[in-house]
């Protein structure tokens, strides 16, 4: 289980910026579909309530759980690096 979690964390760490951008865009679009003054056409599965609810659930899981776990994992990996490697990268 720990190996699978590590692989998942590494995958999310590599694609963190893309996931962040898509999460924010998904939330903005889902909120925009509920604003009555924006003339957004009816698009199945995008303009219904489920799109907003799924966006809220995803952002809660990503920003509330997964993102802090990735940050903690990154800090742990940085702390576990040999000091000679961290000094070499700083001098470059």
SVG drawing of the C-alpha trace seen along z (x, -y; Angstrom):
<svg xmlns="http://www.w3.org/2000/svg" viewBox="-30 -40 59 42">
<polyline fill="none" stroke="black" stroke-width="0.4" points="0.0,0.0 2.8,-2.4 4.5,-1.8 1.3,-2.5 0.8,-5.7 4.3,-6.8 3.8,-6.2 0.5,-8.2 2.2,-11.0 5.1,-11.1 2.6,-11.2 0.6,-14.0 3.9,-15.8 5.0,-15.8 1.7,-17.1 0.9,-19.3 0.7,-22.6 -1.6,-21.1 -3.9,-19.7 -3.9,-23.0 -4.8,-25.0 -7.5,-22.5 -9.0,-22.4 -9.3,-26.2 -10.7,-26.4 -13.2,-23.6 -14.4,-25.5 -14.6,-28.8 -16.6,-27.3 -18.9,-25.5 -19.6,-28.7 -20.1,-30.6 -22.8,-28.3 -24.8,-29.2 -24.6,-33.0 -27.9,-34.2 -26.4,-37.2 -24.0,-35.2 -25.7,-33.9 -24.2,-30.4 -25.9,-27.9 -27.3,-24.7 -24.5,-22.1 -25.3,-18.6 -23.3,-17.6 -21.7,-21.0 -24.5,-23.4 -26.3,-21.1 -25.8,-21.0 -23.7,-17.8 -20.9,-19.6 -20.7,-22.2 -21.0,-19.5 -18.3,-17.3 -16.1,-20.4 -16.5,-21.2 -15.8,-17.6 -12.7,-17.4 -11.3,-20.7 -12.0,-19.7 -10.1,-16.4 -7.3,-18.0 -6.6,-21.2 -7.7,-19.8 -6.1,-16.4 -3.9,-15.5 -2.0,-18.7 -0.9,-18.9 0.1,-15.2 2.2,-15.9 3.9,-18.9 4.7,-16.8 6.0,-14.0 8.2,-16.5 9.6,-18.0 10.3,-14.5 12.1,-13.5 14.2,-16.8 15.1,-16.1 16.1,-12.5 18.5,-13.6 22.2,-13.4 23.5,-16.8 26.3,-16.7 23.7,-16.5 21.7,-19.5 24.9,-21.5 25.9,-20.7 22.6,-21.9 22.7,-25.1 26.2,-26.0 25.1,-25.5"/>
</svg>
